[in-house]
Amino acid sequence: MMAPPRAPAMRAVAIPITTLLVILIGLALQAGPFDVWGVGIWRVGLLCLGAPVVWQTVVGVLRGQLAADLVATLAIVTAVLLDQPLPGLVVVLMQTGGEALDRFAAGRASRAVAALEADAPRVAHRLRGSEVEDIAADLVAPDDRVLVRPGEMVPCDGEVTEGRSSVDSSRLTGEPMPVTAVPGTALLSGSLNVDGPLVLRVIHVARESQYARIVELVRTAQQSKSPLQRLADRYAVIFTPVTLMVCVLAWLVSRDPTRVLSVLVVATPCPLILAAPVAMIGGINRAARRRIIIRHGEALERLSHVTAALLDKTGTITIGQPVVAMVTPVSPFAETDVLALAAAVEAGSGHLLARSVVAEAHRRGLTLRPAGEVVESPGQGVSGVVDGRLVILGARSFLLTRHPELAGGWPDANGSALRAWLAIDGRAAGTLTFADQLRPEAAPLITRLARLGIRQIVMVTGDDASHARAIADAVGISDVRAGLLPADKVAVVVEMEEAGYHVMMLGDGTNDAPALSRASVGVALAANGGGITAEAADVVVLADNPLRVAEAIEISRRTMRIARESVWVGLGLSGIAMLVAAAGAIPPTVGAILQEVIDVAVILNALRASTGPTAES
């Protein structure tokens, strides 16, 4: 699989290495009695090694493309005509060496992809009855049952059906704490099983799994080309006629063709062409190390310009999963009795509220006794026998159909909160109230966005206004748009953009996808998958932490600053060198070496985008 890109990469390295050897051999021969041989080797080397560069430029011009390396080609041709093989060879070394350095930078920035692909799960233990067969992970099909032993990676996205273990998902989410996997727990491919064996029901095949999606998103991002890169190309095209004008000026003033050659060799726009993409790839790679997938360079640039943020509520500002917020017992039952018995009958259910009840019981350290004769009525409730006691949990109407006499057995419950009602042996026992918790990172995120200069922060939600207002007040958001349908969220995006804002939309649900697509830059929280939401977004945050959104903005701004800095420094240094060369102060060979130094300096500066301080978030 790695063979195809290897040949061009080897050629890219071979030409500058050969050119350098030719230059060194010629210098060695000129130091001895074979000085004529040294010049001859330079001439032959220039013809052989410069021909591919010239041919590549000619092909581009014939295709209607004013190639950015036209100045280098003119310098090589002029060096041949003036019999100046050494500066010509240095230009070849500069041009081809710059391309090789660009490949190195791209390879450095692609280490995140290489590491992901190298570590991808390869083998799955599929269960056929009581037998285990080892197959390639790509051959696993949805609904297959697979065994994941301790110390192995989860090969496919799936749901635990048997076993209990600690699972390390830090490489996917960035969170250091392992999660406890029990029946009903959804696991992502690439997670590491730490403790005991687990049996999973496969949800997505390997090629459609979260792990495969991560790899593909990173690869797509690194292959993209942003507007800043196209701007650099346009600068290079403008720079060429300016260079030719300086060449003409140098000729008119001095009538010395070597000055023209000096101008050409210092004007080769390698830093202009290479600096922007190197910085972009570095920034994308740095974000990927923080589990922030920036899908393309254009998104990186637009993210750096964000001035307004629209935030969905559920799953973004709040956790997005109901938790037991309150247990209200009815005398003579105690609060722990109500929760323990409710969790006992819910333990075998995969319903979202059932998982919340069981999770709360575990959080409080309650021991769950086994339940028998469990009967689940979808959408209504569940009943079962625990220690000989009949336990019924569910909607109030569900309980009243069985025990109409309990109509006044529970205390009045005001408000629109979601509740489950419990009866034990025909007696009202209590209620469980569910709520969506605030994310602990929500308020710090709002503060950090404000510090970054985001002038307008708006909550957009389909929830009712009173609930949305309470959540917004808790995290410090003043502008709330509630009761919105997906089309309404898009309308808010359009309204903000027409007001002159560069809008970032942050969400995690399918109903956010249209607004994510329409916004200047869409950011999806997709720690648990994301589906169409991740596909619609420009930036995908794989860590279950909204603070990474602020970190993504910081990375994008630093990357764009370094990219522009590298471009303008390259232009400025080359422009100054051209004027000095036109005045006759820089010989062609010295000019070529000087331009090589400029190239390396500017590209190394652009590589800074792949490093830098990392915020702990």
Disulfide bonds with the S-S distance in Angstrom:
none
